[in-house]
């Protein structure tokens, strides 16, 4: 019999890491070892995670895609389901189904320079891209990462920044909207597009991977187009309104596209003409 794609598989929480005051990274492994052996994903794909009796929601997979012993989700506490997840402990069981969606075009991007522009929690689905490039450094050109958050305390994966800087031909630029009194911050202050005046990636042989709040992505796209990037070289993760993950409930439909099935990663060329005018 064919497995029902709507039935989640039980996964145990192996570790929980506090990223910020409202965001944690959960390390998970399927209870069934065969399920874990079969599980594989591409950077940019997502799982549907469920708390039994509460509900389910889509979350990007944020771990190294070549790590086969576990997978990770970095989740911000914003509502009922994420509130329940926030209260779980190591050893607790959740449901997981997936992976779903179309991820970042890392195969097509071989030989090109990579520009990553992320805002807030939008760095989570791009972390696997950074890990993949680090593992396969010779396949890509330069890597430039622009990351912005509300405050220094809202930044994700800060303990990995030095590791990212050590990746050959890699630049990491940081900015925050505001710096609380008494906090030292040696980097820029302002929205992430304020980093564009330091941008070293040239559009002639580069692709841009962008994820963050839609208003942020709107201005990032405008800035990149002004600097010569083509609509087809700008990729965006549109994780909005998704529910079933299979393109059947219609909740994530934008014109003829289903974000969960046709995305969540799209080129700007694909989404610019859509009727929703999201960007």
RAWOSUL-V901388 format. One record per helix or strand of 2 or more residues. SS is the DSSP state (@ for helix, = for strand). FROM is the first residue (numbers start at 1). LEN is the number of residues. Records with the same first field share a line. If there is no record, write none. Layout:
BEGIN
SS->FROM-LEN ; FROM-LEN
END
This chain:
BEGIN
=->9-12 ; 23-8 ; 46-6 ; 55-6 ; 71-6 ; 93-8 ; 113-7 ; 143-7 ; 170-7 ; 188-2 ; 206-6 ; 234-4 ; 253-2 ; 257-2 ; 264-4
@->33-6 ; 80-7 ; 120-16 ; 137-3 ; 152-3 ; 158-8 ; 192-7 ; 203-3 ; 214-13 ; 231-3 ; 259-4 ; 268-5
END
